Amino acid sequence: MKILTISAFFPPYTYGGYEIRVGDIIDELSRRGHEIRVLTTKPDRALKAAANSFPYAVIRRLHGPGRKMSFLDRLTTHKLTRWLGISLVFLRKIWYDIQDTALLDAQINTFRPDLIYLGHIMPLSRALIPYLAKQTVPIVADEGGKGLIYTWEDRGLWQRFVAEFPESPALLAGIKKLFIWAVERVSKGRVGTIWAFPQAIRAFFNSNLNKGNAEAAGVPLKEARVIHSGIDANFFAFERVKEFGSPLTILVPGRIEEQKRQLDAVRLGALLKTKDIPFEMVIIGEPWNKAYTEQVETEIRAASLEKEVRILPMAGRAELVRLYHWADITLFLSAYQSGFSRVPLEAMACGSLVISYGFEGSDEIIRSDENGLLIAIGDLENAVTELGRLINKEQLTKQLLLNARTNVETKHSMDFYITQIEGFLLQSITNY
C-alpha cells in the first residue's frame, strides 16, 4: 500500500500518547513493506525533542497550535489592540488554510496514495476536511479520543466567517463578498464556502468508549471498528525487582492535571499512612496545569508526605519501564470519558498491578480480581482495603500479575495490533 498519513505532532514532537501510538503504527507498517509518506505539523520549539530519522518521508510543514503565544496572539489579550489582533490572527489563519490545502493537494498529486490515513487531525486546519471530501481516495481515520467529533461539529474559523459575518449594511456585504472571492481565487478553489465531510470515511477506534461517543455525536462513518491498542511486549518486559509490599511502591504516571486526579493518589497515600502501611509513591508527568500542580504539592505537605511522595518530570519510555518494574502498584485514576490510555497495558506488561477507576477505556481491558482492580471513582477507602488484602495474599497477587502479562501478550501485542490495522486498511481499499 501507498499510505499518505496526516497527523499532528508526529514524533518526536509529541504532546501525549496519541502521537506516540500513531508513530508506532506507521513505523510498523513501514517495516512490513508499505510505502509511507507523513504530513505533519512544523516542529514546535517549545517541545524538547531528540533528532530522529525515518525510513520514510516525514514532511513537517502543516500548521498547528503552538505551546507559546505568538506576538499576534498577545495582541488579542490587550484592550487597545484586541480588534487589531483578532483581525490579524484571522488573516493568518486563512493564509495557513490556503498553504495547508495546497501542500496536501501537491502531495496527493505527486505521491498518488492508495489510501489516506488520518491519525490525530483535531489540531489541524478544518479546511482540510471539505478538501478531503472531494477526493477519490479511500480515507481511514484512526480515532484515539474525540477528534472526529470535534472535526464533525467544528467547521473552523473560515466557515464561521462565511456563515456569521454580517451582510448588512451593503458595505459589509461587499467586503465579505470580495474577501471570499479573493480567498477562493488565491486557494484555487481549495478553500471555499461549501463545507462537506468525507462520506466514505472508515474509522477504527481504540476503545468501545470512543466508538460510542462518535456514534452518539452522529459522526457519519461508512464503517467503524474497535481495535484496542497494542504495545511492544518485548520493550515493556515483565520483571519484578522486589517483593510485593515491602514497602508498597506506587507509581502514578500521566500529565498533571485535574482530570488525571493526582490529588486522589496523594489522599490515598495519606490513608495508607494512617493505617501504618509503609509505602513510597512517585507521581511522574508534565505539569499541564500549574495551579493544580501547586495544589498537589500543597496537599503533600499538608499530609506530611514529603518523605513518601515524589513528583518527577515527564520521562522517556525507557525510564517509565524502569519505574513500572519498581512499582508494585500503578494507579490509573483518570476521569476522562474518552480515549484509551496505554498506561494500563504498559504497567500490566511490566509486572505492576493496575488499580483504576475504569475510565479512558481501562474497564475494557481490566477485570477485577483477574488481571487488576477496578474501584469506584473516589472510593479511596476501598482502595486501601484492597491493597491491604493484596499485601497479605502473596499467591493471589502473583496470579493477578501473571494473568495481566499473559493478557497483554495474547491480545495486545504490537504484532497482533498492527495485523488488525493492516487488514482494516487493505479492506478499506478493496471495498472502496
DRENTI-117651 format. One record per residue (C-alpha): residue number from 1; z, x, y. Coordinates in steps of 0.2 Angstrom, whole numbers, plus 5000, padded with zeros to 4 digits. Each point is the difference from the previous one (the first is absolute). Layout:
% DRENTI-117651
<site num="NUM" zz="Z" xx="X" yy="Y"/>
...
***
This chain:
% DRENTI-117651
<site num="1" zz="5000" xx="5000" yy="5000"/>
<site num="2" zz="4997" xx="5005" yy="5018"/>
<site num="3" zz="5016" xx="4994" yy="5009"/>
<site num="4" zz="5002" xx="4999" yy="5019"/>
<site num="5" zz="5018" xx="4999" yy="5003"/>
<site num="6" zz="5007" xx="4994" yy="5017"/>
<site num="7" zz="5019" xx="5004" yy="5002"/>
<site num="8" zz="5011" xx="5003" yy="5014"/>
<site num="9" zz="5011" xx="5016" yy="5000"/>
<site num="10" zz="4992" xx="5007" yy="4985"/>
<site num="11" zz="5011" xx="5014" yy="4993"/>
<site num="12" zz="5007" xx="5012" yy="5005"/>
<site num="13" zz="5002" xx="4990" yy="5016"/>
<site num="14" zz="5011" xx="4987" yy="4992"/>
<site num="15" zz="5012" xx="4987" yy="5008"/>
<site num="16" zz="5007" xx="4994" yy="4983"/>
<site num="17" zz="4997" xx="4997" yy="4981"/>
<site num="18" zz="4984" xx="4989" yy="5003"/>
<site num="19" zz="4990" xx="5015" yy="5006"/>
<site num="20" zz="5006" xx="5011" yy="4986"/>
<site num="21" zz="4996" xx="4987" yy="4987"/>
<site num="22" zz="4982" xx="4998" yy="5007"/>
<site num="23" zz="4998" xx="5019" yy="5000"/>
<site num="24" zz="5006" xx="5001" yy="4982"/>
<site num="25" zz="4987" xx="4987" yy="4995"/>
<site num="26" zz="4986" xx="5008" yy="5009"/>
<site num="27" zz="5004" xx="5017" yy="4993"/>
<site num="28" zz="5000" xx="4993" yy="4982"/>
<site num="29" zz="4984" xx="4991" yy="5002"/>
<site num="30" zz="4992" xx="5016" yy="5006"/>
<site num="31" zz="5007" xx="5009" yy="4985"/>
<site num="32" zz="4991" xx="4987" yy="4989"/>
<site num="33" zz="4983" xx="5005" yy="5008"/>
<site num="34" zz="4998" xx="4986" yy="5013"/>
<site num="35" zz="4992" xx="5005" yy="5016"/>
<site num="36" zz="5012" xx="4997" yy="5015"/>
<site num="37" zz="4999" xx="5000" yy="5018"/>
<site num="38" zz="5016" xx="4996" yy="5011"/>
<site num="39" zz="5000" xx="4993" yy="5018"/>
<site num="40" zz="5017" xx="5001" yy="5007"/>
<site num="41" zz="5009" xx="5002" yy="5017"/>
<site num="42" zz="5001" xx="5015" yy="5011"/>
<site num="43" zz="5014" xx="5012" yy="4996"/>
<site num="44" zz="5016" xx="4995" yy="5009"/>
<site num="45" zz="5008" xx="5014" yy="5009"/>
<site num="46" zz="5017" xx="4992" yy="4999"/>
<site num="47" zz="5000" xx="5002" yy="4981"/>
<site num="48" zz="5003" xx="5016" yy="4991"/>
<site num="49" zz="4988" xx="5003" yy="4987"/>
<site num="50" zz="4995" xx="5015" yy="4989"/>
<site num="51" zz="4981" xx="5004" yy="4999"/>
<site num="52" zz="4992" xx="4992" yy="4985"/>
<site num="53" zz="4982" xx="5002" yy="4993"/>
<site num="54" zz="4991" xx="4987" yy="4989"/>
<site num="55" zz="4986" xx="5001" yy="4988"/>
<site num="56" zz="4992" xx="4985" yy="5010"/>
<site num="57" zz="4996" xx="4997" yy="5018"/>
<site num="58" zz="5014" xx="4994" yy="5011"/>
<site num="59" zz="4994" xx="4995" yy="5017"/>
<site num="60" zz="5014" xx="4998" yy="5013"/>
<site num="61" zz="4992" xx="4991" yy="5014"/>
<site num="62" zz="5006" xx="4982" yy="5000"/>
<site num="63" zz="5013" xx="4995" yy="5013"/>
<site num="64" zz="5017" xx="4994" yy="4996"/>
<site num="65" zz="5017" xx="4998" yy="5008"/>
<site num="66" zz="5009" xx="5016" yy="5005"/>
<site num="67" zz="5019" xx="5003" yy="4998"/>
<site num="68" zz="5001" xx="5005" yy="5019"/>
<site num="69" zz="4994" xx="4990" yy="5015"/>
<site num="70" zz="4985" xx="5006" yy="5009"/>
<site num="71" zz="4999" xx="5001" yy="5019"/>
<site num="72" zz="4991" xx="4984" yy="5001"/>
<site num="73" zz="5013" xx="4991" yy="4989"/>
<site num="74" zz="5014" xx="5006" yy="5012"/>
<site num="75" zz="4991" xx="4993" yy="5014"/>
<site num="76" zz="5002" xx="4982" yy="4993"/>
<site num="77" zz="5019" xx="5003" yy="5000"/>
<site num="78" zz="5002" xx="5002" yy="5019"/>
<site num="79" zz="4999" xx="4985" yy="5011"/>
<site num="80" zz="4989" xx="5008" yy="5013"/>
<site num="81" zz="4987" xx="5006" yy="4988"/>
<site num="82" zz="5002" xx="4986" yy="4986"/>
<site num="83" zz="4983" xx="4991" yy="5003"/>
<site num="84" zz="4991" xx="5016" yy="5003"/>
<site num="85" zz="5007" xx="5007" yy="4984"/>
<site num="86" zz="4996" xx="4984" yy="4990"/>
<site num="87" zz="4982" xx="5000" yy="5006"/>
<site num="88" zz="4997" xx="5018" yy="4996"/>
<site num="89" zz="5008" xx="4998" yy="4983"/>
<site num="90" zz="4989" xx="4985" yy="4996"/>
<site num="91" zz="4984" xx="5010" yy="5005"/>
<site num="92" zz="5006" xx="5015" yy="4989"/>
<site num="93" zz="5003" xx="4988" yy="4986"/>
<site num="94" zz="4982" xx="4993" yy="5001"/>
<site num="95" zz="4993" xx="5017" yy="5002"/>
<site num="96" zz="5009" xx="5005" yy="4984"/>
<site num="97" zz="4993" xx="4984" yy="4991"/>
<site num="98" zz="4983" xx="5005" yy="5005"/>
<site num="99" zz="5002" xx="5018" yy="4993"/>
<site num="100" zz="5009" xx="4995" yy="4984"/>
<site num="101" zz="4986" xx="4987" yy="4995"/>
<site num="102" zz="4987" xx="5013" yy="5004"/>
<site num="103" zz="5008" xx="5013" yy="4989"/>
<site num="104" zz="5002" xx="4987" yy="4986"/>
<site num="105" zz="4982" xx="4995" yy="5002"/>
<site num="106" zz="4994" xx="5018" yy="4999"/>
<site num="107" zz="5010" xx="5003" yy="4985"/>
<site num="108" zz="4994" xx="4985" yy="4990"/>
<site num="109" zz="4982" xx="5004" yy="5005"/>
<site num="110" zz="5001" xx="5019" yy="4995"/>
<site num="111" zz="5012" xx="4999" yy="4985"/>
<site num="112" zz="4993" xx="4983" yy="4993"/>
<site num="113" zz="5016" xx="4996" yy="4990"/>
<site num="114" zz="5000" xx="4989" yy="4985"/>
<site num="115" zz="5017" xx="4993" yy="5006"/>
<site num="116" zz="5011" xx="5000" yy="5015"/>
<site num="117" zz="5018" xx="5003" yy="4997"/>
<site num="118" zz="5013" xx="4994" yy="5013"/>
<site num="119" zz="5016" xx="5009" yy="4997"/>
<site num="120" zz="5012" xx="4996" yy="5015"/>
<site num="121" zz="4990" xx="4993" yy="5014"/>
<site num="122" zz="5013" xx="4991" yy="5010"/>
<site num="123" zz="5002" xx="5014" yy="5013"/>
<site num="124" zz="4981" xx="5001" yy="5003"/>
<site num="125" zz="4988" xx="4990" yy="5012"/>
<site num="126" zz="4998" xx="4982" yy="4996"/>
<site num="127" zz="4982" xx="5002" yy="5005"/>
<site num="128" zz="4997" xx="5008" yy="4983"/>
<site num="129" zz="5003" xx="4983" yy="4992"/>
<site num="130" zz="4985" xx="4990" yy="5007"/>
<site num="131" zz="4989" xx="5015" yy="4998"/>
<site num="132" zz="5005" xx="5002" yy="4981"/>
<site num="133" zz="4996" xx="4981" yy="4998"/>
<site num="134" zz="4982" xx="5004" yy="5004"/>
<site num="135" zz="4998" xx="5013" yy="4986"/>
<site num="136" zz="4992" xx="4998" yy="4983"/>
<site num="137" zz="5012" xx="5012" yy="4991"/>
<site num="138" zz="5014" xx="4994" yy="4989"/>
<site num="139" zz="5017" xx="5002" yy="5009"/>
<site num="140" zz="5017" xx="5002" yy="4991"/>
<site num="141" zz="5016" xx="5000" yy="5009"/>
<site num="142" zz="5015" xx="5009" yy="4994"/>
<site num="143" zz="5015" xx="4990" yy="5007"/>
<site num="144" zz="5017" xx="5008" yy="5000"/>
<site num="145" zz="5009" xx="4989" yy="5013"/>
<site num="146" zz="4993" xx="4987" yy="5012"/>
<site num="147" zz="4985" xx="5009" yy="5007"/>
<site num="148" zz="4988" xx="4987" yy="4994"/>
<site num="149" zz="5011" xx="4986" yy="5008"/>
<site num="150" zz="5000" xx="5009" yy="5017"/>
<site num="151" zz="4982" xx="5003" yy="4999"/>
<site num="152" zz="4996" xx="4982" yy="4996"/>
<site num="153" zz="5011" xx="4993" yy="5013"/>
<site num="154" zz="4998" xx="5013" yy="5014"/>
<site num="155" zz="4982" xx="5001" yy="5006"/>
<site num="156" zz="5004" xx="5014" yy="5013"/>
<site num="157" zz="5000" xx="5003" yy="5018"/>
<site num="158" zz="4981" xx="4998" yy="5002"/>
<site num="159" zz="5000" xx="4983" yy="4992"/>
<site num="160" zz="5015" xx="4994" yy="5010"/>
<site num="161" zz="4990" xx="5005" yy="5016"/>
<site num="162" zz="4985" xx="4990" yy="4994"/>
<site num="163" zz="5011" xx="4985" yy="4996"/>
<site num="164" zz="5013" xx="5000" yy="5014"/>
<site num="165" zz="4993" xx="5009" yy="5016"/>
<site num="166" zz="4998" xx="4986" yy="5013"/>
<site num="167" zz="4982" xx="4994" yy="5004"/>
<site num="168" zz="5006" xx="4991" yy="5016"/>
<site num="169" zz="4996" xx="5003" yy="5014"/>
<site num="170" zz="4982" xx="5005" yy="4998"/>
<site num="171" zz="5003" xx="5018" yy="5006"/>
<site num="172" zz="5011" xx="5003" yy="4985"/>
<site num="173" zz="4988" xx="4991" yy="4988"/>
<site num="174" zz="4986" xx="5012" yy="5007"/>
<site num="175" zz="5011" xx="5015" yy="4997"/>
<site num="176" zz="5004" xx="4995" yy="4983"/>
<site num="177" zz="4982" xx="4996" yy="4995"/>
<site num="178" zz="4994" xx="5017" yy="5007"/>
<site num="179" zz="5014" xx="5010" yy="4991"/>
<site num="180" zz="4996" xx="4992" yy="4984"/>
<site num="181" zz="4981" xx="5003" yy="5002"/>
<site num="182" zz="5004" xx="5019" yy="5004"/>
<site num="183" zz="5012" xx="5002" yy="4985"/>
<site num="184" zz="4987" xx="4992" yy="4988"/>
<site num="185" zz="4986" xx="5011" yy="5007"/>
<site num="186" zz="5010" xx="5016" yy="5000"/>
<site num="187" zz="5006" xx="4996" yy="4982"/>
<site num="188" zz="4983" xx="4995" yy="4994"/>
<site num="189" zz="5007" xx="4983" yy="4995"/>
<site num="190" zz="5014" xx="5008" yy="4989"/>
<site num="191" zz="5013" xx="4993" yy="5011"/>
<site num="192" zz="4996" xx="4982" yy="5004"/>
<site num="193" zz="5007" xx="4983" yy="5004"/>
<site num="194" zz="5000" xx="4993" yy="4983"/>
<site num="195" zz="5014" xx="5004" yy="4988"/>
<site num="196" zz="4998" xx="4999" yy="4981"/>
<site num="197" zz="5010" xx="5006" yy="4985"/>
<site num="198" zz="4991" xx="5007" yy="4985"/>
<site num="199" zz="4997" xx="4986" yy="4988"/>
<site num="200" zz="4998" xx="5010" yy="4984"/>
<site num="201" zz="5015" xx="5011" yy="5002"/>
<site num="202" zz="5010" xx="5003" yy="4984"/>
<site num="203" zz="5018" xx="5007" yy="5001"/>
<site num="204" zz="5012" xx="5008" yy="4989"/>
<site num="205" zz="5019" xx="4998" yy="5004"/>
<site num="206" zz="5014" xx="5012" yy="4995"/>
<site num="207" zz="5012" xx="4985" yy="4997"/>
<site num="208" zz="5000" xx="4982" yy="4997"/>
<site num="209" zz="5010" xx="4998" yy="5016"/>
<site num="210" zz="4986" xx="5007" yy="5010"/>
<site num="211" zz="4987" xx="4989" yy="4991"/>
<site num="212" zz="5010" xx="4985" yy="5003"/>
<site num="213" zz="5002" xx="5004" yy="5019"/>
<site num="214" zz="4982" xx="5002" yy="5002"/>
<site num="215" zz="4996" xx="4984" yy="4991"/>
<site num="216" zz="5013" xx="4990" yy="5010"/>
<site num="217" zz="4992" xx="5007" yy="5016"/>
<site num="218" zz="4983" xx="4993" yy="4994"/>
<site num="219" zz="4991" xx="5017" yy="5000"/>
<site num="220" zz="4983" xx="4996" yy="4992"/>
<site num="221" zz="4997" xx="5011" yy="4985"/>
<site num="222" zz="4987" xx="4999" yy="4987"/>
<site num="223" zz="5012" xx="5008" yy="4987"/>
<site num="224" zz="5018" xx="5006" yy="5001"/>
<site num="225" zz="5009" xx="5010" yy="4987"/>
<site num="226" zz="5017" xx="5008" yy="4998"/>
<site num="227" zz="5000" xx="5018" yy="4995"/>
<site num="228" zz="5017" xx="5007" yy="5001"/>
<site num="229" zz="5001" xx="5018" yy="5007"/>
<site num="230" zz="5001" xx="5015" yy="4989"/>
<site num="231" zz="5007" xx="5017" yy="5002"/>
<site num="232" zz="4997" xx="5018" yy="4993"/>
<site num="233" zz="5013" xx="5000" yy="4986"/>
<site num="234" zz="4998" xx="5018" yy="4998"/>
<site num="235" zz="5004" xx="5004" yy="5018"/>
<site num="236" zz="5015" xx="4988" yy="5000"/>
<site num="237" zz="5007" xx="5007" yy="4984"/>
<site num="238" zz="5015" xx="4993" yy="4991"/>
<site num="239" zz="5015" xx="5012" yy="5002"/>
<site num="240" zz="5019" xx="4997" yy="5001"/>
<site num="241" zz="5009" xx="5015" yy="5008"/>
<site num="242" zz="5018" xx="4993" yy="4998"/>
<site num="243" zz="5010" xx="4988" yy="4991"/>
<site num="244" zz="5000" xx="4982" yy="5007"/>
<site num="245" zz="5014" xx="4997" yy="5012"/>
<site num="246" zz="5008" xx="5017" yy="5002"/>
<site num="247" zz="5001" xx="4997" yy="5014"/>
<site num="248" zz="4988" xx="4985" yy="5003"/>
<site num="249" zz="4984" xx="5006" yy="5009"/>
<site num="250" zz="4991" xx="4988" yy="5010"/>
<site num="251" zz="4983" xx="5002" yy="5009"/>
<site num="252" zz="4993" xx="4988" yy="5013"/>
<site num="253" zz="4982" xx="5004" yy="5004"/>
<site num="254" zz="4989" xx="4992" yy="5013"/>
<site num="255" zz="4997" xx="5000" yy="5019"/>
<site num="256" zz="5016" xx="4995" yy="5010"/>
<site num="257" zz="4998" xx="4983" yy="5007"/>
<site num="258" zz="5009" xx="4984" yy="4999"/>
<site num="259" zz="4989" xx="4992" yy="4986"/>
<site num="260" zz="5003" xx="5015" yy="4989"/>
<site num="261" zz="5019" xx="4996" yy="5001"/>
<site num="262" zz="5008" xx="5017" yy="5000"/>
<site num="263" zz="5015" xx="4992" yy="5008"/>
<site num="264" zz="5003" xx="4991" yy="4983"/>
<site num="265" zz="5000" xx="5016" yy="4991"/>
<site num="266" zz="5013" xx="5007" yy="5012"/>
<site num="267" zz="5011" xx="4985" yy="4998"/>
<site num="268" zz="4998" xx="5002" yy="4981"/>
<site num="269" zz="5006" xx="5017" yy="5002"/>
<site num="270" zz="5015" xx="4994" yy="5009"/>
<site num="271" zz="5004" xx="4988" yy="4986"/>
<site num="272" zz="4999" xx="5014" yy="4987"/>
<site num="273" zz="5012" xx="5010" yy="5010"/>
<site num="274" zz="5013" xx="4986" yy="5000"/>
<site num="275" zz="4998" xx="4998" yy="4981"/>
<site num="276" zz="5003" xx="5019" yy="4998"/>
<site num="277" zz="4983" xx="5003" yy="4993"/>
<site num="278" zz="4994" xx="5017" yy="5004"/>
<site num="279" zz="4982" xx="5001" yy="5007"/>
<site num="280" zz="4988" xx="5009" yy="5010"/>
<site num="281" zz="4986" xx="4992" yy="5010"/>
<site num="282" zz="4984" xx="5006" yy="5008"/>
<site num="283" zz="4990" xx="4989" yy="5012"/>
<site num="284" zz="4983" xx="5008" yy="5002"/>
<site num="285" zz="4985" xx="4993" yy="5011"/>
<site num="286" zz="4992" xx="5001" yy="5017"/>
<site num="287" zz="5011" xx="4991" yy="5014"/>
<site num="288" zz="4987" xx="4987" yy="5005"/>
<site num="289" zz="5013" xx="4990" yy="5010"/>
<site num="290" zz="5011" xx="5011" yy="5011"/>
<site num="291" zz="5013" xx="4987" yy="5004"/>
<site num="292" zz="5002" xx="4995" yy="4982"/>
<site num="293" zz="5001" xx="5018" yy="4994"/>
<site num="294" zz="5015" xx="5003" yy="5013"/>
<site num="295" zz="5008" xx="4984" yy="4993"/>
<site num="296" zz="4999" xx="5007" yy="4982"/>
<site num="297" zz="5008" xx="5016" yy="5006"/>
<site num="298" zz="5014" xx="4991" yy="5009"/>
<site num="299" zz="5004" xx="4990" yy="4985"/>
<site num="300" zz="5001" xx="5016" yy="4990"/>
<site num="301" zz="5013" xx="5007" yy="5012"/>
<site num="302" zz="5009" xx="4983" yy="5001"/>
<site num="303" zz="5002" xx="5000" yy="4981"/>
<site num="304" zz="5005" xx="5019" yy="5000"/>
<site num="305" zz="4986" xx="5004" yy="4988"/>
<site num="306" zz="4994" xx="5016" yy="5009"/>
<site num="307" zz="5004" xx="5010" yy="4984"/>
<site num="308" zz="4992" xx="4987" yy="4988"/>
<site num="309" zz="4984" xx="4995" yy="5009"/>
<site num="310" zz="4986" xx="5011" yy="5007"/>
<site num="311" zz="4984" xx="4995" yy="5010"/>
<site num="312" zz="4985" xx="5011" yy="4997"/>
<site num="313" zz="4983" xx="5000" yy="5008"/>
<site num="314" zz="4985" xx="4994" yy="4991"/>
<site num="315" zz="4995" xx="5012" yy="4986"/>
<site num="316" zz="4984" xx="5004" yy="4990"/>
<site num="317" zz="4998" xx="4993" yy="4983"/>
<site num="318" zz="5006" xx="5015" yy="4991"/>
<site num="319" zz="5017" xx="4999" yy="5009"/>
<site num="320" zz="5001" xx="4982" yy="4996"/>
<site num="321" zz="4997" xx="5004" yy="4981"/>
<site num="322" zz="5015" xx="5012" yy="5001"/>
<site num="323" zz="5011" xx="4987" yy="5008"/>
<site num="324" zz="4995" xx="4987" yy="4988"/>
<site num="325" zz="5005" xx="5012" yy="4986"/>
<site num="326" zz="5017" xx="5003" yy="5009"/>
<site num="327" zz="5003" xx="4981" yy="5003"/>
<site num="328" zz="5009" xx="4989" yy="4987"/>
<site num="329" zz="4995" xx="4985" yy="5010"/>
<site num="330" zz="4986" xx="4996" yy="5012"/>
<site num="331" zz="5004" xx="4986" yy="5012"/>
<site num="332" zz="4984" xx="4990" yy="5005"/>
<site num="333" zz="5007" xx="4987" yy="5012"/>
<site num="334" zz="4985" xx="4996" yy="5009"/>
<site num="335" zz="4999" xx="4982" yy="5007"/>
<site num="336" zz="4981" xx="5000" yy="5003"/>
<site num="337" zz="4991" xx="4984" yy="4994"/>
<site num="338" zz="4984" xx="5009" yy="4997"/>
<site num="339" zz="4994" xx="5017" yy="4993"/>
<site num="340" zz="5003" xx="5009" yy="4984"/>
<site num="341" zz="5010" xx="5016" yy="5002"/>
<site num="342" zz="4997" xx="5014" yy="4987"/>
<site num="343" zz="5018" xx="5006" yy="5003"/>
<site num="344" zz="5007" xx="4990" yy="4985"/>
<site num="345" zz="4986" xx="5007" yy="4989"/>
<site num="346" zz="5003" xx="5018" yy="5005"/>
<site num="347" zz="5019" xx="4998" yy="4998"/>
<site num="348" zz="4998" xx="4992" yy="4983"/>
<site num="349" zz="4988" xx="5013" yy="4994"/>
<site num="350" zz="5012" xx="5014" yy="5005"/>
<site num="351" zz="5015" xx="4994" yy="4992"/>
<site num="352" zz="5009" xx="4992" yy="5015"/>
<site num="353" zz="5006" xx="4982" yy="4997"/>
<site num="354" zz="4994" xx="4988" yy="5013"/>
<site num="355" zz="5010" xx="4986" yy="5008"/>
<site num="356" zz="4990" xx="4988" yy="5010"/>
<site num="357" zz="5000" xx="4984" yy="5010"/>
<site num="358" zz="4984" xx="4996" yy="4992"/>
<site num="359" zz="4989" xx="5000" yy="5015"/>
<site num="360" zz="4984" xx="5009" yy="5003"/>
<site num="361" zz="4994" xx="4995" yy="4983"/>
<site num="362" zz="5014" xx="5010" yy="4991"/>
<site num="363" zz="5005" xx="4984" yy="4991"/>
<site num="364" zz="4983" xx="5001" yy="4991"/>
<site num="365" zz="5004" xx="5017" yy="4992"/>
<site num="366" zz="5019" xx="5000" yy="4998"/>
<site num="367" zz="5009" xx="4990" yy="4987"/>
<site num="368" zz="5019" xx="4999" yy="5002"/>
<site num="369" zz="5010" xx="5008" yy="4986"/>
<site num="370" zz="4983" xx="5006" yy="4992"/>
<site num="371" zz="4993" xx="5013" yy="5012"/>
<site num="372" zz="5010" xx="4999" yy="5016"/>
<site num="373" zz="5011" xx="4987" yy="5009"/>
<site num="374" zz="4996" xx="4986" yy="5012"/>
<site num="375" zz="5013" xx="4993" yy="5011"/>
<site num="376" zz="5000" xx="4987" yy="5014"/>
<site num="377" zz="4997" xx="5006" yy="5017"/>
<site num="378" zz="5016" xx="5006" yy="5008"/>
<site num="379" zz="5011" xx="4997" yy="4985"/>
<site num="380" zz="5008" xx="5018" yy="5001"/>
<site num="381" zz="5015" xx="4995" yy="4990"/>
<site num="382" zz="4990" xx="4995" yy="4985"/>
<site num="383" zz="4991" xx="5017" yy="5002"/>
<site num="384" zz="5016" xx="5009" yy="5000"/>
<site num="385" zz="5006" xx="4990" yy="4984"/>
<site num="386" zz="4983" xx="5005" yy="4992"/>
<site num="387" zz="5002" xx="5018" yy="5004"/>
<site num="388" zz="5017" xx="5000" yy="4993"/>
<site num="389" zz="4994" xx="4992" yy="4984"/>
<site num="390" zz="4986" xx="5013" yy="4998"/>
<site num="391" zz="5011" xx="5015" yy="5003"/>
<site num="392" zz="5011" xx="4994" yy="4985"/>
<site num="393" zz="4985" xx="4996" yy="4989"/>
<site num="394" zz="4991" xx="5016" yy="4997"/>
<site num="395" zz="4989" xx="4994" yy="4986"/>
<site num="396" zz="4994" xx="4985" yy="5010"/>
<site num="397" zz="4996" xx="5011" yy="5015"/>
<site num="398" zz="4990" xx="5012" yy="4989"/>
<site num="399" zz="4990" xx="4985" yy="4993"/>
<site num="400" zz="4996" xx="4993" yy="5017"/>
<site num="401" zz="4993" xx="5017" yy="5006"/>
<site num="402" zz="4990" xx="5002" yy="4984"/>
<site num="403" zz="4993" xx="4983" yy="5001"/>
<site num="404" zz="4995" xx="5002" yy="5018"/>
<site num="405" zz="4991" xx="5016" yy="4996"/>
<site num="406" zz="4991" xx="4993" yy="4985"/>
<site num="407" zz="4995" xx="4985" yy="5011"/>
<site num="408" zz="4992" xx="5012" yy="5013"/>
<site num="409" zz="4991" xx="5010" yy="4987"/>
<site num="410" zz="4992" xx="4984" yy="4992"/>
<site num="411" zz="4997" xx="4989" yy="5014"/>
<site num="412" zz="5000" xx="5010" yy="5016"/>
<site num="413" zz="4992" xx="5017" yy="4997"/>
<site num="414" zz="4987" xx="5006" yy="5012"/>
<site num="415" zz="4987" xx="5001" yy="4986"/>
<site num="416" zz="5003" xx="4981" yy="4995"/>
<site num="417" zz="5000" xx="4995" yy="5018"/>
<site num="418" zz="4984" xx="5009" yy="5005"/>
<site num="419" zz="4991" xx="4993" yy="4985"/>
<site num="420" zz="5004" xx="4982" yy="5005"/>
<site num="421" zz="4994" xx="5003" yy="5018"/>
<site num="422" zz="4984" xx="5009" yy="4994"/>
<site num="423" zz="4996" xx="4985" yy="4989"/>
<site num="424" zz="5003" xx="4988" yy="5014"/>
<site num="425" zz="4989" xx="5010" yy="5012"/>
<site num="426" zz="4986" xx="5001" yy="4987"/>
<site num="427" zz="5002" xx="4981" yy="4996"/>
<site num="428" zz="4998" xx="4997" yy="5019"/>
<site num="429" zz="4984" xx="5009" yy="5000"/>
<site num="430" zz="4993" xx="4991" yy="4985"/>
<site num="431" zz="5005" xx="4983" yy="5005"/>
<site num="432" zz="4995" xx="5001" yy="5018"/>
***
